[in-house]
């Protein structure tokens, strides 16, 4: 669902992992993916002719401006 108002165009996206009475406001222009460990490809033990590999990476969400994000809690 999309809402067009005084503050621009807002997209409403349901999230089944949050409380039903909360609404989060996220501006993705002020969020960035930050890598703590770049992708690595690590060989694992072979099983017959099959070669197995593991992908290993660590990343987090970096907030560039905390004022661009928000939460409206305990809505009814």
KOLKOLDO-536419 format. One record per residue (C-alpha): residue number from 0; residue in three letters; chain; x, y, z. Coordinates in steps of 0.001 Angstrom, whole numbers, plus 500000, padded with zeros to 6 digits. Example, Ala and Ser with C-alpha at 12.3 -4.5 7.8 and 13.67 -1.06 7.14 Angstrom:
<site nr="0" rest="ALA" kette="A" xx="512300" yy="495500" zz="507800"/>
<site nr="1" rest="SER" kette="A" xx="513670" yy="498940" zz="507140"/>
This chain:
<site nr="0" rest="UNK" kette="A" xx="500000" yy="500000" zz="500000"/>
<site nr="1" rest="UNK" kette="A" xx="501290" yy="503487" zz="499154"/>
<site nr="2" rest="UNK" kette="A" xx="500305" yy="506715" zz="500918"/>
<site nr="3" rest="UNK" kette="A" xx="500946" yy="510087" zz="499274"/>
<site nr="4" rest="UNK" kette="A" xx="500830" yy="512997" zz="501721"/>
<site nr="5" rest="UNK" kette="A" xx="502495" yy="516245" zz="502749"/>
<site nr="6" rest="UNK" kette="A" xx="505756" yy="514471" zz="503598"/>
<site nr="7" rest="UNK" kette="A" xx="506063" yy="512642" zz="500267"/>
<site nr="8" rest="UNK" kette="A" xx="505238" yy="509104" zz="499186"/>
<site nr="9" rest="UNK" kette="A" xx="505261" yy="506456" zz="501928"/>
<site nr="10" rest="UNK" kette="A" xx="505097" yy="502694" zz="501377"/>
<site nr="11" rest="UNK" kette="A" xx="503321" yy="500558" zz="503978"/>
<site nr="12" rest="UNK" kette="A" xx="504944" yy="497127" zz="504269"/>
<site nr="13" rest="UNK" kette="A" xx="503553" yy="494524" zz="506709"/>
<site nr="14" rest="UNK" kette="A" xx="506052" yy="492743" zz="508957"/>
<site nr="15" rest="UNK" kette="A" xx="504950" yy="489639" zz="510821"/>
<site nr="16" rest="UNK" kette="A" xx="507943" yy="489781" zz="513180"/>
<site nr="17" rest="UNK" kette="A" xx="506993" yy="493037" zz="514925"/>
<site nr="18" rest="UNK" kette="A" xx="504246" yy="493861" zz="517402"/>
<site nr="19" rest="UNK" kette="A" xx="500900" yy="494562" zz="515733"/>
<site nr="20" rest="UNK" kette="A" xx="500518" yy="497911" zz="517522"/>
<site nr="21" rest="UNK" kette="A" xx="503850" yy="499439" zz="516383"/>
<site nr="22" rest="UNK" kette="A" xx="504712" yy="501310" zz="513189"/>
<site nr="23" rest="UNK" kette="A" xx="508319" yy="501806" zz="512087"/>
<site nr="24" rest="UNK" kette="A" xx="509349" yy="504654" zz="509768"/>
<site nr="25" rest="UNK" kette="A" xx="512510" yy="503903" zz="507790"/>
<site nr="26" rest="UNK" kette="A" xx="514114" yy="506171" zz="505201"/>
<site nr="27" rest="UNK" kette="A" xx="516360" yy="503885" zz="503165"/>
<site nr="28" rest="UNK" kette="A" xx="518353" yy="506843" zz="501807"/>
<site nr="29" rest="UNK" kette="A" xx="519891" yy="507109" zz="505285"/>
<site nr="30" rest="UNK" kette="A" xx="520612" yy="503395" zz="505767"/>
<site nr="31" rest="UNK" kette="A" xx="523630" yy="501593" zz="504397"/>
<site nr="32" rest="UNK" kette="A" xx="524918" yy="498031" zz="504417"/>
<site nr="33" rest="UNK" kette="A" xx="528329" yy="497941" zz="506133"/>
<site nr="34" rest="UNK" kette="A" xx="530595" yy="494905" zz="505856"/>
<site nr="35" rest="UNK" kette="A" xx="532459" yy="493816" zz="508974"/>
<site nr="36" rest="UNK" kette="A" xx="534029" yy="490921" zz="507080"/>
<site nr="37" rest="UNK" kette="A" xx="533980" yy="490734" zz="503272"/>
<site nr="38" rest="UNK" kette="A" xx="532702" yy="487594" zz="501530"/>
<site nr="39" rest="UNK" kette="A" xx="535149" yy="484711" zz="501698"/>
<site nr="40" rest="UNK" kette="A" xx="534942" yy="481378" zz="499924"/>
<site nr="41" rest="UNK" kette="A" xx="536341" yy="478562" zz="502072"/>
<site nr="42" rest="UNK" kette="A" xx="536798" yy="475039" zz="500710"/>
<site nr="43" rest="UNK" kette="A" xx="535342" yy="472212" zz="502814"/>
<site nr="44" rest="UNK" kette="A" xx="535991" yy="468473" zz="502855"/>
<site nr="45" rest="UNK" kette="A" xx="535202" yy="466600" zz="499647"/>
<site nr="46" rest="UNK" kette="A" xx="532542" yy="463903" zz="499494"/>
<site nr="47" rest="UNK" kette="A" xx="533299" yy="461667" zz="496543"/>
<site nr="48" rest="UNK" kette="A" xx="533568" yy="463854" zz="493441"/>
<site nr="49" rest="UNK" kette="A" xx="531622" yy="466733" zz="495014"/>
<site nr="50" rest="UNK" kette="A" xx="533535" yy="469844" zz="496009"/>
<site nr="51" rest="UNK" kette="A" xx="531935" yy="471759" zz="498860"/>
<site nr="52" rest="UNK" kette="A" xx="532533" yy="475401" zz="499697"/>
<site nr="53" rest="UNK" kette="A" xx="531317" yy="477723" zz="502406"/>
<site nr="54" rest="UNK" kette="A" xx="530516" yy="481418" zz="501978"/>
<site nr="55" rest="UNK" kette="A" xx="531408" yy="483452" zz="505032"/>
<site nr="56" rest="UNK" kette="A" xx="530563" yy="487123" zz="505576"/>
<site nr="57" rest="UNK" kette="A" xx="529522" yy="489496" zz="508328"/>
<site nr="58" rest="UNK" kette="A" xx="527550" yy="492674" zz="507752"/>
<site nr="59" rest="UNK" kette="A" xx="525354" yy="495107" zz="509616"/>
<site nr="60" rest="UNK" kette="A" xx="522989" yy="497976" zz="508966"/>
<site nr="61" rest="UNK" kette="A" xx="524673" yy="501367" zz="509292"/>
<site nr="62" rest="UNK" kette="A" xx="522421" yy="504322" zz="510162"/>
<site nr="63" rest="UNK" kette="A" xx="523700" yy="507487" zz="508469"/>
<site nr="64" rest="UNK" kette="A" xx="521265" yy="509866" zz="510235"/>
<site nr="65" rest="UNK" kette="A" xx="519257" yy="508688" zz="513244"/>
<site nr="66" rest="UNK" kette="A" xx="516700" yy="511477" zz="512848"/>
<site nr="67" rest="UNK" kette="A" xx="515528" yy="509938" zz="509553"/>
<site nr="68" rest="UNK" kette="A" xx="514183" yy="506807" zz="511311"/>
<site nr="69" rest="UNK" kette="A" xx="511298" yy="506562" zz="513739"/>
<site nr="70" rest="UNK" kette="A" xx="508846" yy="504429" zz="515695"/>
<site nr="71" rest="UNK" kette="A" xx="505227" yy="505041" zz="516645"/>
<site nr="72" rest="UNK" kette="A" xx="504540" yy="502655" zz="519526"/>
<site nr="73" rest="UNK" kette="A" xx="501373" yy="501402" zz="521205"/>
<site nr="74" rest="UNK" kette="A" xx="498962" yy="502326" zz="518406"/>
<site nr="75" rest="UNK" kette="A" xx="495399" yy="501083" zz="518640"/>
